[in-house]
Amino acid sequence: MNAHRMEALTIVAFVVACGLAIGGATAQSSASPHAAGPGQTVTSSGAKKAEEQFKNIQVLKGVPAEEIFPTMQFITASLGVECEFCHVKNAFEKDDKRNKQTARKMMEMMFAINKDNFEGHRAVTCYSCHRGNATPQAIPAVMTEETKPDKSKENVGASAGASENSGPSADQLIDKYVQAVGGAAAIDKVTSRVMKGTIDFGGKSLPIDIYAKEPEKRISFTHMPEGDNVTAFNGQEGWLGTPGHPIREMHGSDLDGASIDADLHLATHLKTMFTEMRVEDPEKVGDRETYVVVGRREAKPPIRLYFDQQSGLLLRLVRYGETALGWMPTQIDYADYKNVDGVQVPLRWTLSRPNGRFTIQIEQMQQNIPIEDDKFAKPAAGNAGVCSLPVSSLWIQSVLVREPTYGETDRCIGPSKSPVFSPLGSQVLPPSCLNGLRYRNCT
């Protein structure tokens, strides 16, 4: 992938998980958390396999096609490399590069190690040896300064080795969290939320608007110079929109994360999300001591919750995306809690992944205001390359054009079908206005 496309995809992926910690989860995911190889991956009957969608698949045959890109991301994070380390640019199916051949052998070796030594459980992954380096380090490094032992979270799903908890139980910690947020009655009264703020990443700060509505609807617009990055979930489907490119549908772990973000009632839904909960050793988040709860879920990776020991509020959530080679972590830190209509809401959250991080700071928030369902309508399949430009919601058609007199404007065709020119406004065109529409000059 070229640098510009990688940056665009990274930004889109970032916004997928920009959620407030007041939601639950009801989405599908694939694969057992400890599957040792592609032969043990669980797929739905209608899901495409990797070899049915991509060319020249050899080792990862049988893996769901939706897991291929997350699996490639797992490799880049484990080895600290980019796509072209193994792949030929714009011809990913070619075998011209030696590194690609080596990668296949390494995957086969990993599957064999787990099968022969760990009863098929995925105990060893690419990261076990590489640790962010293309070449594993065979010689221990000397100590350059006093360091504290790193408490690894790689085996978060395993119960072996967990110390006996003498403090509050998981149920007690979640009950305290519900009360700290404002109580179940106040939480369940929240039906919608509209937020405006900024998203900061890579030294840039951009405006962002987020709309959420029960049950489990959420859409965000990151306003970029070339148009809006859109991340949406309507309770059943999720998709991502980038200026000049077709919408990309979410699958598997992306849907799982989007559903967690979209549900406004996380605090009251946590207990029903998990089949089992365990309290682990306390840890610090920043300068705050926290209790750590690990919740197991049916056929999905677990979730780690970090509750402030004093306030009871949720300070950190860590979830994991399933890939054919291992779990990809997503960590969300919550801060700047404020009382909004009787409910404590974090106005700042920082999302971190192996490939980057960003922070969202909310500056304006309104709750329980009407939001039309059209706001969360999925664009038609033929509507590739939606620009999502801010225009008046009264206009029903729009194309981006460059006029000699007006400069770059929106040409909007109303019911009278007469062109109307206007500078870019402050509202976003509702998705219902986009059906069947095609834009030109969007790239």
RODO-2510 file (C-alpha; in nm, 4 decimals, decimal comma):
residues 443
     n   res          X          Y          Z
     1     m     0,0000     0,0000     0,0000
     2     n     0,1225     0,3513    -0,0672
     3     a     0,1699     0,5931     0,2189
     4     h    -0,1352     0,8046     0,1400
     5     r    -0,3694     0,5082     0,1237
     6     m    -0,2237     0,3595     0,4409
     7     e    -0,2802     0,6901     0,6209
     8     a    -0,6395     0,7101     0,4989
     9     l    -0,7137     0,3530     0,6025
    10     t    -0,5532     0,4092     0,9406
    11     i    -0,7686     0,7143     1,0035
    12     v    -1,0814     0,5243     0,9036
    13     a    -0,9890     0,2331     1,1269
    14     f    -0,9235     0,4754     1,4125
    15     v    -1,2736     0,6174     1,4088
    16     v    -1,4360     0,2744     1,4186
    17     a    -1,3779     0,2493     1,7907
    18     c    -1,4387     0,6066     1,9019
    19     g    -1,7009     0,5110     2,1601
    20     l    -1,8258     0,6307     2,4950
    21     a    -1,8221     0,3700     2,7684
    22     i    -2,1956     0,3520     2,8193
    23     g    -2,2817     0,0701     2,5778
    24     g    -2,3229    -0,3062     2,5398
    25     a    -2,2407    -0,5537     2,2638
    26     t    -2,4573    -0,7759     2,0441
    27     a    -2,2524    -0,8463     1,7321
    28     q    -2,1016    -1,1563     1,5810
    29     s    -1,7337    -1,2493     1,5830
    30     s    -1,5444    -1,5410     1,4414
    31     a    -1,3007    -1,8013     1,5648
    32     s    -1,2320    -1,9463     1,9027
    33     p    -0,9981    -1,7223     2,1072
    34     h    -0,7357    -1,9973     2,1193
    35     a    -0,7646    -2,1479     1,7713
    36     a    -0,4230    -2,2763     1,6695
    37     g    -0,4630    -2,2542     1,2944
    38     p    -0,6960    -2,1811     1,0080
    39     g    -0,8351    -2,5329     1,0173
    40     q    -0,9928    -2,4556     1,3556
    41     t    -1,1427    -2,1206     1,2615
    42     v    -1,5199    -2,1058     1,3057
    43     t    -1,7059    -1,9550     1,0115
    44     s    -2,0725    -1,8904     0,9462
    45     s    -2,2242    -2,1009     0,6714
    46     g    -2,2600    -1,8076     0,4327
    47     a    -1,9200    -1,6454     0,4975
    48     k    -1,6667    -1,6392     0,2149
    49     k    -1,3365    -1,8129     0,2710
    50     a    -1,0074    -1,6370     0,2013
    51     e    -0,9308    -1,8415    -0,1096
    52     e    -1,2739    -1,7584    -0,2534
    53     q    -1,2132    -1,3841    -0,2375
    54     f    -0,8374    -1,3396    -0,2723
    55     k    -0,5834    -1,4715    -0,5204
    56     n    -0,2993    -1,7110    -0,4402
    57     i    -0,4012    -1,8003    -0,0847
    58     q    -0,1932    -2,0970     0,0286
    59     v    -0,1381    -2,1220     0,4046
    60     l    -0,4538    -1,9386     0,5183
    61     k    -0,7033    -2,1489     0,3247
    62     g    -1,0271    -2,1917     0,5169
    63     v    -0,9856    -1,8654     0,7092
    64     p    -1,2837    -1,6282     0,6760
    65     a    -1,2107    -1,3696     0,4068
    66     e    -1,3047    -1,0946     0,6525
    67     e    -1,0073    -1,1923     0,8724
    68     i    -0,7391    -1,1534     0,6048
    69     f    -0,6837    -0,7781     0,6443
    70     p    -0,6838    -0,7965     1,0286
    71     t    -0,4379    -1,0867     1,0003
    72     m    -0,2077    -0,8782     0,7807
    73     q    -0,2339    -0,5967     1,0382
    74     f    -0,1353    -0,8448     1,3090
    75     i     0,1792    -0,9314     1,1106
    76     t     0,2738    -0,5650     1,0553
    77     a     0,2305    -0,4952     1,4273
    78     s     0,4268    -0,8050     1,5316
    79     l     0,7194    -0,7438     1,2938
    80     g     0,7126    -0,3622     1,2747
    81     v     0,6872    -0,3667     0,8946
    82     e     0,4501    -0,2448     0,6223
    83     c     0,2668    -0,4282     0,3432
    84     e     0,5487    -0,3972     0,0886
    85     f     0,7879    -0,5877     0,3165
    86     c     0,6251    -0,9034     0,1750
    87     h     0,3967    -0,7884    -0,1061
    88     v     0,4539    -0,6402    -0,4504
    89     k     0,2875    -0,3002    -0,4715
    90     n    -0,0508    -0,3181    -0,6476
    91     a     0,0013    -0,6919    -0,7099
    92     f    -0,0374    -0,8532    -0,3698
    93     e    -0,0953    -1,1996    -0,5188
    94     k     0,2567    -1,2204    -0,6682
    95     d     0,5259    -1,4308    -0,5004
    96     d     0,8245    -1,2263    -0,6202
    97     k     0,9523    -1,1351    -0,2742
    98     r     1,1444    -1,3808    -0,0606
    99     n     0,9936    -1,2377     0,2573
   100     k     0,6510    -1,3585     0,1463
   101     q     0,7803    -1,7129     0,1084
   102     t     0,9436    -1,6886     0,4506
   103     a     0,6221    -1,5573     0,6065
   104     r     0,4324    -1,8621     0,4828
   105     k     0,6898    -2,0937     0,6377
   106     m     0,6754    -1,9026     0,9668
   107     m     0,2965    -1,9317     0,9826
   108     e     0,3160    -2,3064     0,9200
   109     m     0,5809    -2,3335     1,1920
   110     m     0,3626    -2,1411     1,4378
   111     f     0,0609    -2,3631     1,3687
   112     a     0,2769    -2,6751     1,4137
   113     i     0,4265    -2,5535     1,7433
   114     n     0,0818    -2,4900     1,8885
   115     k    -0,0581    -2,8179     1,7589
   116     d     0,2326    -3,0333     1,8764
   117     n     0,3055    -2,8646     2,2093
   118     f    -0,0046    -2,6833     2,3346
   119     e    -0,2910    -2,9162     2,2406
   120     g    -0,3923    -2,6891     1,9578
   121     h    -0,4314    -2,3792     2,1761
   122     r    -0,2791    -2,0655     2,0295
   123     a    -0,0088    -2,0107     2,2899
   124     v     0,2596    -1,8956     2,0431
   125     t     0,2098    -1,6175     1,7854
   126     c     0,4316    -1,4098     1,5579
   127     y     0,4712    -1,1549     1,8369
   128     s     0,5993    -1,4173     2,0833
   129     c     0,9381    -1,4065     1,9075
   130     h     0,9452    -1,0937     1,6924
   131     r     0,8326    -0,8323     1,9479
   132     g     0,8071    -0,5606     1,6850
   133     n     1,1264    -0,6586     1,4997
   134     a     1,1523    -0,8114     1,1535
   135     t     1,4339    -1,0327     1,2844
   136     p     1,3843    -1,1983     1,6269
   137     q     1,6509    -1,1097     1,8799
   138     a     1,8420    -1,4185     1,9916
   139     i     2,0613    -1,2487     2,2530
   140     p     1,9166    -1,0876     2,5681
   141     a     1,9667    -0,7108     2,5848
   142     v     2,1710    -0,5600     2,8667
   143     m     1,9930    -0,3389     3,1177
   144     t     2,0473     0,0274     3,0397
   145     e     1,8437     0,1638     3,3330
   146     e     1,6428     0,0372     3,6261
   147     t     1,3166    -0,0992     3,4931
   148     k     1,0152    -0,2625     3,6476
   149     p     0,9106    -0,6046     3,5205
   150     d     0,6577    -0,5864     3,2381
   151     k     0,3312    -0,7523     3,3327
   152     s     0,2276    -0,9171     3,0073
   153     k    -0,1396    -0,9334     2,9089
   154     e    -0,0917    -1,1817     2,6268
   155     n    -0,2661    -1,4621     2,8154
   156     v    -0,5591    -1,2486     2,9238
   157     g    -0,8037    -1,5250     2,8358
   158     a    -0,6322    -1,7896     3,0463
   159     s    -0,7325    -1,8545     3,4041
   160     a    -0,4130    -2,0337     3,5037
   161     g    -0,1793    -1,8259     3,7140
   162     a    -0,4401    -1,5701     3,8185
   163     s    -0,3978    -1,4791     4,1833
   164     e    -0,6790    -1,5219     4,4307
   165     n    -0,8733    -1,1985     4,4682
   166     s    -0,9372    -1,0869     4,8248
   167     g    -1,1092    -0,7589     4,7326
   168     p    -1,4473    -0,6807     4,5769
   169     s    -1,6062    -0,9319     4,3433
   170     a    -1,6691    -0,8596     3,9758
   171     d    -2,0422    -0,8197     4,0421
   172     q    -1,9716    -0,5699     4,3204
   173     l    -1,7377    -0,3662     4,1004
   174     i    -1,9909    -0,3466     3,8185
   175     d    -2,2673    -0,2519     4,0624
   176     k    -2,0451     0,0259     4,1961
   177     y    -1,9777     0,1423     3,8395
   178     v    -2,3514     0,1630     3,7659
   179     q    -2,4052     0,3743     4,0761
   180     a    -2,1030     0,5950     4,0001
   181     v    -2,2379     0,6692     3,6513
   182     g    -2,5722     0,7753     3,7977
   183     g    -2,7740     0,4629     3,8640
   184     a    -2,9565     0,2217     3,6354
   185     a    -3,2678     0,4380     3,6037
   186     a    -3,0733     0,7459     3,4908
   187     i    -2,8606     0,5444     3,2478
   188     d    -3,1596     0,3759     3,0872
   189     k    -3,3325     0,7111     3,0354
   190     v    -3,0642     0,8136     2,7849
   191     t    -3,2119     0,7642     2,4381
   192     s    -2,9778     0,9717     2,2221
   193     r    -2,6576     1,1702     2,2337
   194     v    -2,5119     1,4330     1,9987
   195     m    -2,1471     1,5262     2,0476
   196     k    -1,9163     1,7791     1,8851
   197     g    -1,5454     1,7998     1,9485
   198     t    -1,2012     1,7374     1,8041
   199     i    -0,9970     1,4298     1,7185
   200     d    -0,6197     1,4582     1,7572
   201     f    -0,3776     1,2175     1,5895
   202     g    -0,0363     1,2395     1,4282
   203     g     0,0031     1,6052     1,5267
   204     k    -0,3260     1,6980     1,3582
   205     s    -0,6519     1,8185     1,5112
   206     l    -0,9771     1,7856     1,3183
   207     p    -1,3415     1,8522     1,4081
   208     i    -1,5640     1,5512     1,4678
   209     d    -1,9411     1,5104     1,5110
   210     i    -2,0883     1,1965     1,6693
   211     y    -2,4532     1,0934     1,6790
   212     a    -2,5806     0,7997     1,8865
   213     k    -2,9328     0,6705     1,9330
   214     e    -3,0948     0,3728     2,0986
   215     p    -3,1103     0,0948     2,0096
   216     e    -2,7460     0,0673     1,9024
   217     k    -2,7208     0,3280     1,6291
   218     r    -2,4122     0,5434     1,5939
   219     i    -2,2414     0,7498     1,3248
   220     s    -1,9391     0,9799     1,3362
   221     f    -1,8135     1,2369     1,0868
   222     t    -1,4481     1,3385     1,0992
   223     h    -1,4277     1,6568     0,8930
   224     m    -1,1167     1,6497     0,6746
   225     p    -1,0123     1,9001     0,4051
   226     e    -1,1061     1,6577     0,1252
   227     g    -1,4393     1,5575     0,2825
   228     d    -1,5687     1,3536     0,5738
   229     n    -1,4507     1,0213     0,7078
   230     v    -1,7678     0,8413     0,8139
   231     t    -1,7965     0,5504     1,0575
   232     a    -2,1446     0,4101     1,1112
   233     f    -2,3350     0,1280     1,2777
   234     n    -2,7127     0,0941     1,2499
   235     g    -2,7664    -0,1918     1,4931
   236     q    -2,7090    -0,4611     1,2325
   237     e    -2,4584    -0,3359     0,9765
   238     g    -2,1480    -0,1214     1,0026
   239     w    -1,9584     0,0646     0,7334
   240     l    -1,6766     0,3130     0,6756
   241     g    -1,6721     0,5946     0,4220
   242     t    -1,3623     0,7737     0,2970
   243     p    -1,3640     1,0609     0,0442
   244     g    -1,3133     0,9312    -0,3087
   245     h    -1,3471     0,5610    -0,2189
   246     p    -1,6361     0,3134    -0,2037
   247     i    -1,7842     0,2458     0,1374
   248     r    -1,6244    -0,0473     0,3200
   249     e    -1,8457    -0,2777     0,5203
   250     m    -1,7455    -0,3907     0,8689
   251     h    -1,7139    -0,7571     0,9583
   252     g    -1,6219    -0,9691     1,2575
   253     s    -1,4265    -0,7798     1,5222
   254     d    -1,4992    -0,4418     1,3609
   255     l    -1,8716    -0,5065     1,4037
   256     d    -1,8137    -0,6244     1,7582
   257     g    -1,6330    -0,3026     1,8498
   258     a    -1,8871    -0,0840     1,6694
   259     s    -2,1765    -0,2439     1,8562
   260     i    -2,0057    -0,1818     2,1903
   261     d    -1,9601     0,1831     2,0982
   262     a    -2,3153     0,2244     1,9713
   263     d    -2,5009     0,0997     2,2796
   264     l    -2,5583     0,3876     2,5201
   265     h    -2,6201     0,1584     2,8183
   266     l    -2,2931    -0,0283     2,8702
   267     a    -2,2941     0,0053     3,2480
   268     t    -2,6288    -0,1741     3,2825
   269     h    -2,5478    -0,4307     3,0123
   270     l    -2,2052    -0,5499     3,1263
   271     k    -2,3242    -0,8449     3,3313
   272     t    -2,5318    -0,9843     3,0457
   273     m    -2,2391    -0,9498     2,8022
   274     f    -2,0207    -1,1988     2,9862
   275     t    -2,0486    -1,5711     3,0465
   276     e    -1,7847    -1,5468     3,3190
   277     m    -1,6077    -1,2639     3,5050
   278     r    -1,2829    -1,2699     3,7013
   279     v    -1,1064    -1,0041     3,9092
   280     e    -0,7297    -0,9834     3,8526
   281     d    -0,4517    -0,8059     4,0385
   282     p    -0,4975    -0,4269     4,0755
   283     e    -0,3130    -0,2059     3,8281
   284     k    -0,2470     0,1627     3,7790
   285     v    -0,3996     0,3676     3,4979
   286     g    -0,2010     0,6882     3,5000
   287     d    -0,1801     0,7824     3,8667
   288     r    -0,5043     0,6058     3,9609
   289     e    -0,5248     0,2628     4,1247
   290     t    -0,7774     0,0379     3,9538
   291     y    -0,9507    -0,2947     3,9980
   292     v    -0,9258    -0,5138     3,6868
   293     v    -1,2173    -0,7280     3,5709
   294     v    -1,1781    -0,9733     3,2807
   295     g    -1,5050    -1,0741     3,1189
   296     r    -1,5294    -1,3822     2,8968
   297     r    -1,7758    -1,3905     2,6083
   298     e    -1,9203    -1,6749     2,4071
   299     a    -1,7070    -1,7386     2,0933
   300     k    -1,5417    -1,3952     2,1236
   301     p    -1,2198    -1,2633     2,2781
   302     p    -1,2516    -1,1353     2,6361
   303     i    -1,2754    -0,7732     2,7489
   304     r    -1,0663    -0,6153     3,0255
   305     l    -1,2250    -0,3426     3,2391
   306     y    -1,0292    -0,1110     3,4707
   307     f    -1,2403     0,0532     3,7441
   308     d    -1,1114     0,3415     3,9573
   309     q    -1,0770     0,2103     4,3131
   310     q    -1,2052     0,5367     4,4603
   311     s    -1,4784     0,6619     4,2262
   312     g    -1,5810     0,3299     4,0712
   313     l    -1,5791     0,4840     3,7225
   314     l    -1,4419     0,2992     3,4205
   315     l    -1,0968     0,4351     3,3326
   316     r    -0,9874     0,1835     3,0691
   317     l    -1,1387    -0,0822     2,8431
   318     v    -0,9268    -0,3261     2,6425
   319     r    -1,0851    -0,5439     2,3765
   320     y    -0,9303    -0,7798     2,1231
   321     g    -0,9924    -0,8362     1,7540
   322     e    -0,9743    -1,1891     1,6202
   323     t    -0,7288    -1,2724     1,3398
   324     a    -0,6000    -1,5999     1,1978
   325     l    -0,2699    -1,5557     1,3853
   326     g    -0,3597    -1,3876     1,7141
   327     w    -0,5544    -1,1152     1,8898
   328     m    -0,5162    -0,7471     1,7980
   329     p    -0,5661    -0,5252     2,1059
   330     t    -0,7596    -0,2005     2,1200
   331     q    -0,7240     0,0038     2,4396
   332     i    -0,9574     0,2929     2,5235
   333     d    -0,8772     0,5257     2,8159
   334     y    -1,1618     0,7404     2,9515
   335     a    -1,1162     1,0736     3,1289
   336     d    -1,2735     1,4124     3,2000
   337     y    -1,5998     1,2709     3,3363
   338     k    -1,8802     1,5275     3,3601
   339     n    -2,2386     1,5112     3,4826
   340     v    -2,4727     1,5407     3,1845
   341     d    -2,8409     1,5221     3,2772
   342     g    -2,7673     1,3109     3,5831
   343     v    -2,5268     1,0708     3,4080
   344     q    -2,1469     1,0755     3,4363
   345     v    -2,0032     1,0785     3,0834
   346     p    -1,6336     1,0804     2,9811
   347     l    -1,5687     1,3790     2,7562
   348     r    -1,2217     1,2618     2,6574
   349     w    -1,1108     0,9208     2,5451
   350     t    -0,7868     0,7967     2,3936
   351     l    -0,7855     0,4925     2,1681
   352     s    -0,4562     0,3060     2,1229
   353     r    -0,3682     0,0220     1,8878
   354     p    -0,0365    -0,1302     1,7792
   355     n    -0,0385     0,0915     1,4676
   356     g    -0,1243     0,4229     1,6336
   357     r    -0,3465     0,6193     1,8673
   358     f    -0,5783     0,9175     1,8761
   359     t    -0,7666     1,1266     2,1313
   360     i    -1,1188     1,2656     2,1071
   361     q    -1,2168     1,5619     2,3226
   362     i    -1,5869     1,6442     2,3377
   363     e    -1,6678     2,0142     2,3644
   364     q    -2,0475     2,0077     2,3261
   365     m    -2,2932     1,7356     2,4191
   366     q    -2,6715     1,7066     2,4122
   367     q    -2,8770     1,4128     2,5301
   368     n    -3,2290     1,2895     2,4588
   369     i    -3,2840     1,5071     2,1548
   370     p    -3,4600     1,3776     1,8397
   371     i    -3,2346     1,2185     1,5759
   372     e    -3,3965     1,0926     1,2578
   373     d    -3,3279     0,7273     1,1718
   374     d    -3,2252     0,8489     0,8245
   375     k    -2,9074     0,9761     0,9859
   376     f    -2,8001     0,6116     1,0268
   377     a    -2,9211     0,4814     0,6887
   378     k    -2,6625     0,2905     0,4927
   379     p    -2,5803     0,4479     0,1517
   380     a    -2,6830     0,2522    -0,1563
   381     a    -2,4246     0,0103    -0,2913
   382     g    -2,3938     0,2104    -0,6132
   383     n    -2,3112     0,5260    -0,4218
   384     a    -1,9355     0,4758    -0,4260
   385     g    -1,7093     0,7588    -0,3287
   386     v    -1,9566     0,9598    -0,1205
   387     c    -1,8003     1,2917    -0,0299
   388     s    -2,0258     1,3544     0,2731
   389     l    -1,9805     1,7273     0,2282
   390     p    -2,1526     1,9622     0,4757
   391     v    -2,4529     2,1081     0,2945
   392     s    -2,8064     2,2062     0,3842
   393     s    -3,0235     1,9052     0,4674
   394     l    -3,3009     2,0621     0,2583
   395     w    -3,1141     1,9931    -0,0614
   396     i    -3,1887     1,6499    -0,2002
   397     q    -2,9088     1,6058    -0,4536
   398     s    -2,5539     1,7294    -0,4587
   399     v    -2,2364     1,6888    -0,6615
   400     l    -1,8995     1,8449    -0,5987
   401     v    -1,7954     2,0703    -0,8875
   402     r    -1,5387     2,3412    -0,9446
   403     e    -1,6895     2,6554    -1,0924
   404     p    -1,4770     2,9422    -1,2356
   405     t    -1,6859     3,2007    -1,0516
   406     y    -1,7740     3,0307    -0,7283
   407     g    -1,4680     2,8149    -0,6719
   408     e    -1,5280     2,4769    -0,5090
   409     t    -1,8950     2,4608    -0,4123
   410     d    -2,1854     2,2208    -0,3865
   411     r    -2,4195     2,2186    -0,6847
   412     c    -2,7515     2,1229    -0,5307
   413     i    -3,0542     2,0288    -0,7373
   414     g    -3,3772     2,0886    -0,5459
   415     p    -3,7332     1,9892    -0,6371
   416     s    -3,7371     2,2622    -0,9032
   417     k    -3,4277     2,0983    -1,0588
   418     s    -3,2629     2,4376    -1,0903
   419     p    -2,8972     2,4593    -0,9848
   420     v    -2,8323     2,6350    -0,6552
   421     f    -2,4817     2,7441    -0,5606
   422     s    -2,3822     2,7984    -0,2010
   423     p    -2,0610     2,8046     0,0035
   424     l    -2,0128     2,5009     0,2219
   425     g    -2,2499     2,5196     0,5166
   426     s    -2,2476     2,3634     0,8625
   427     q    -2,4915     2,0731     0,8273
   428     v    -2,4314     1,7226     0,6984
   429     l    -2,6313     1,5792     0,4100
   430     p    -2,8536     1,3025     0,5554
   431     p    -2,7749     0,9516     0,4271
   432     s    -3,1309     0,9283     0,2884
   433     c    -3,0389     1,1993     0,0388
   434     l    -2,7455     0,9931    -0,0896
   435     n    -2,9369     0,6915    -0,2220
   436     g    -2,8596     0,6285    -0,5871
   437     l    -2,6377     0,9350    -0,6065
   438     r    -2,2974     0,9415    -0,7770
   439     y    -2,0408     1,2132    -0,7218
   440     r    -1,7756     1,3297    -0,9655
   441     n    -1,4416     1,4977    -0,8936
   442     c    -1,4340     1,3398    -0,5496
   443     t    -1,0847     1,1968    -0,5707
***
